[in-house]
Amino acid sequence: MLFINKSDTTTYGNSDRISAYTAWCRDFIRDFVRRNDPKYRTDCDVFIRCFFRALWSFWKHALPMIVFMFVYYGSFILIEQTDRPHYTEMHVWIDDLIPFCEIFIIPYLFWFIFMVLSCVYFYAFDRPTYLRVAKLLCFGMTLFIGLSIVFPNIQYLRPAVMPRDNIFTQMIADLYAKDTPTNLVPSIHVYNTLCVLLGVRISTDRILQKRAVRMTMRVFGGLIILSTMFIKQHSFIDVTCAFITMFAAWEIMKKLETLREDRAGEKRRGIAGAR
């Protein structure tokens, strides 16, 4: 069992016992490696610096997004469980021309894996693109929650009886039972997919710049977008609003980034002139 005396705690700035144990273990490992195998001295220092740098990066960039997603899903569940006195129906004549196709439940559910893996990859290999995509995602989902509160909407496109009985229609029936046909504008499935596809297009990552990878992502994204209409989860209006929202958010972001760069340039020029 590990013991730390009072002088050790004082050395670490009067921190609590857990922090003292953590600091003691870190120093013990580093000193042990230096004392017993000097050739790994530099590697040990690099490892320690990289570990704490990665921890700080996670706290600064990834944790806020994770917290936001918890808040978003909590808000969404609360809105879903709240009955509103009036809903506006989302329907357009194009919806009647789109057939029900149960096979599209596969890309619809694949969306969850698609989003998680894409965001993790951006975070790990292209941090600037991750930050831009994360801002777009937060903007769109926040707008969606706001619209769901002030503009309750609903659709009646779902089939009353499944035209066929197979594993895919059973999966759709389970989805219908868990997800109400309300609060649809803009389609988050479509909006978030477009944000990821935009991230792939603007990414400077070597792998994402490959033509085959980009085409594969576009195919997956296109199937996900189509799935929202073929399994009657969304109206064509919801999909159109998602496209408009994403492109508007992207233009706004570019304008803000340009203004921030101009101000930073003016500040640098002012400092240089003062010197």
C-alpha positions in Angstrom: 0.0 0.0 0.0 1.2 3.5 -0.9 1.6 6.1 1.8 2.3 9.8 1.4 3.6 11.8 4.4 2.7 15.3 5.3 5.8 16.8 3.7 4.9 15.2 0.3 1.4 16.8 0.4 2.9 20.1 1.1 5.4 19.7 -1.7 2.5 19.3 -4.2 0.9 22.5 -3.1 -1.5 21.3 -0.3 -3.6 19.4 -2.9 -6.0 16.8 -1.8 -4.9 13.2 -1.2 -6.0 12.0 -4.7 -4.0 14.7 -6.5 -1.0 14.0 -4.2 -1.1 10.2 -5.1 -1.4 11.1 -8.8 1.6 13.4 -8.7 3.6 11.0 -6.6 3.0 8.1 -9.1 3.9 10.3 -12.0 7.2 11.5 -10.4 8.0 7.9 -9.2 7.6 6.4 -12.7 9.6 9.2 -14.3 12.4 9.0 -11.7 12.4 5.2 -11.9 12.9 5.2 -15.6 15.6 7.9 -15.5 17.5 6.1 -12.8 17.3 2.6 -14.2 17.4 3.1 -18.0 18.8 6.5 -19.0 18.3 5.8 -22.7 14.5 6.1 -22.3 14.8 9.4 -20.4 13.7 11.6 -23.3 10.9 9.2 -24.3 9.5 9.3 -20.8 9.4 13.1 -20.7 7.8 13.2 -24.1 5.2 10.6 -23.0 4.3 12.6 -19.9 4.0 15.9 -21.9 1.9 14.3 -24.6 -0.4 12.6 -22.1 -1.2 15.8 -20.3 -1.5 17.7 -23.6 -4.0 15.2 -24.8 -5.9 15.4 -21.6 -6.1 19.2 -21.8 -7.1 18.9 -25.5 -9.9 16.6 -24.6 -11.1 18.9 -21.8 -11.0 21.9 -24.2 -12.4 20.5 -27.4 -14.1 17.1 -27.0 -15.8 17.5 -23.5 -17.9 20.5 -24.4 -19.3 18.6 -27.4 -20.1 15.6 -25.2 -21.8 17.8 -22.6 -23.8 19.6 -25.4 -25.0 16.2 -26.7 -26.3 15.2 -23.3 -28.1 18.5 -22.9 -29.5 18.3 -26.5 -30.9 14.8 -26.1 -32.3 15.6 -22.7 -34.1 18.6 -24.2 -35.3 16.6 -27.2 -36.8 13.9 -24.9 -38.5 16.5 -22.8 -40.0 18.1 -25.9 -41.1 14.7 -27.3 -42.9 13.9 -24.1 -44.7 17.2 -24.0 -48.1 17.4 -25.7 -48.8 20.6 -27.5 -52.4 22.0 -28.2 -51.6 22.6 -31.9 -49.2 21.1 -34.5 -48.5 22.3 -38.0 -48.6 19.4 -40.5 -45.5 19.0 -42.7 -46.6 17.7 -46.1 -46.0 18.5 -49.7 -47.1 16.8 -52.9 -43.7 15.3 -53.5 -44.2 13.2 -50.4 -47.0 11.3 -52.1 -44.7 10.4 -54.9 -42.0 8.8 -52.7 -42.7 5.1 -52.1 -42.3 3.4 -48.7 -39.2 1.2 -48.9 -38.3 -0.6 -45.7 -34.7 -1.5 -46.8 -33.7 2.1 -46.1 -34.0 1.5 -42.4 -30.4 0.2 -42.7 -28.8 3.5 -43.7 -31.1 5.4 -41.4 -29.8 3.5 -38.4 -26.3 3.5 -39.7 -26.4 7.3 -39.3 -25.5 7.0 -35.6 -22.3 5.0 -36.4 -21.6 7.4 -39.3 -21.8 10.5 -37.1 -19.7 9.1 -34.2 -16.9 7.7 -36.3 -16.7 10.8 -38.4 -16.5 13.2 -35.5 -13.9 10.9 -33.7 -11.8 10.8 -36.9 -12.0 14.6 -37.4 -11.0 15.1 -33.7 -8.1 12.7 -33.9 -6.6 13.6 -37.4 -8.0 17.0 -38.4 -8.7 19.2 -35.4 -9.5 22.5 -37.3 -12.1 20.7 -39.3 -13.5 19.0 -36.2 -13.9 22.4 -34.5 -15.8 23.8 -37.6 -18.0 20.8 -37.9 -18.7 20.8 -34.2 -19.8 24.5 -34.3 -22.1 23.7 -37.2 -23.6 20.7 -35.4 -24.2 22.7 -32.2 -25.8 25.6 -34.2 -28.2 23.3 -36.1 -29.3 21.2 -33.2 -29.8 24.3 -31.0 -31.9 25.8 -33.8 -33.9 22.6 -34.1 -34.7 22.6 -30.3 -35.8 26.2 -30.6 -38.0 25.6 -33.6 -39.6 22.6 -31.9 -40.6 24.8 -29.0 -42.0 27.7 -30.9 -43.2 25.9 -34.0 -44.6 22.4 -33.1 -44.9 20.3 -36.2 -46.1 16.9 -37.2 -46.4 14.6 -40.2 -48.9 11.9 -41.1 -46.9 10.0 -43.7 -46.3 6.8 -41.9 -48.3 3.8 -43.2 -51.1 2.7 -40.9 -50.3 -0.9 -41.7 -47.0 -2.3 -42.9 -47.3 -3.4 -46.6 -45.0 -6.3 -45.9 -43.9 -8.4 -43.0 -40.2 -8.8 -42.7 -37.3 -7.9 -40.5 -37.0 -4.5 -41.9 -40.6 -3.5 -41.4 -40.4 -4.9 -37.9 -37.4 -2.6 -37.3 -39.4 0.3 -38.6 -42.3 -0.5 -36.5 -40.1 -0.5 -33.4 -38.7 2.9 -34.5 -42.2 4.3 -35.0 -43.1 3.1 -31.4 -40.1 4.9 -29.9 -40.0 8.0 -32.0 -43.1 10.2 -32.4 -43.9 11.8 -35.8 -43.5 15.3 -34.2 -40.7 17.9 -34.1 -39.2 17.3 -37.5 -38.0 20.6 -38.9 -35.2 20.7 -39.9 -34.3 17.0 -40.2 -31.3 16.5 -37.9 -30.5 13.3 -39.7 -30.1 15.3 -42.9 -28.5 18.4 -41.3 -25.8 16.5 -39.4 -25.0 14.3 -42.4 -24.5 17.4 -44.5 -22.2 18.9 -41.9 -20.0 15.7 -42.0 -19.9 15.7 -45.8 -18.9 19.4 -45.7 -16.2 18.5 -43.2 -14.9 15.8 -45.6 -14.9 18.3 -48.5 -12.9 21.0 -46.6 -10.6 18.6 -44.7 -6.9 18.7 -45.4 -6.4 15.2 -44.0 -4.5 13.1 -46.5 -6.9 10.1 -46.3 -10.0 12.2 -46.6 -8.6 13.9 -49.6 -8.6 10.6 -51.5 -11.2 10.5 -54.2 -12.4 7.0 -53.3 -12.9 8.0 -49.6 -14.8 11.1 -50.5 -17.1 9.2 -53.0 -17.8 6.5 -50.4 -18.7 9.1 -47.8 -21.0 10.9 -50.3 -22.7 7.6 -51.1 -23.3 6.8 -47.5 -24.5 10.4 -46.8 -26.8 10.3 -49.8 -28.4 7.0 -48.7 -28.9 8.4 -45.2 -30.6 11.5 -46.5 -32.9 9.4 -48.8 -33.7 7.0 -46.0 -35.4 9.7 -44.0 -38.1 10.0 -46.8 -38.3 6.4 -47.9 -39.1 5.1 -44.4 -41.5 8.0 -43.9 -39.7 9.6 -41.0 -39.5 13.0 -42.6 -41.3 15.1 -45.2 -39.5 16.6 -48.2 -40.0 19.9 -46.5 -37.9 18.8 -43.5 -35.1 17.7 -45.8 -35.2 20.9 -47.8 -35.1 23.0 -44.6 -32.1 21.0 -43.5 -30.2 21.8 -46.7 -31.1 25.5 -46.4 -30.1 25.6 -42.7 -26.8 24.0 -43.3 -25.7 26.2 -46.2 -26.9 29.3 -44.3 -24.9 28.3 -41.2 -21.8 27.6 -43.3 -22.0 31.0 -44.9 -22.5 32.7 -41.6 -19.5 30.8 -40.2 -17.3 31.8 -43.1 -18.3 35.5 -42.7 -17.5 35.4 -38.9 -14.1 33.7 -39.5 -13.2 36.3 -42.1 -14.1 39.1 -39.7 -12.1 37.5 -36.9 -9.1 37.1 -39.2 -9.4 40.8 -40.3 -9.5 42.0 -36.7 -6.6 39.8 -35.8 -4.6 41.2 -38.8 -5.4 44.8 -37.8 -4.3 44.1 -34.2 -1.0 42.6 -35.4 -0.4 45.5 -37.7 -1.2 47.9 -34.9 1.3 46.2 -32.6 4.0 46.2 -35.3 3.4 49.9 -36.0 3.7 50.7 -32.3 7.1 49.1 -32.2 
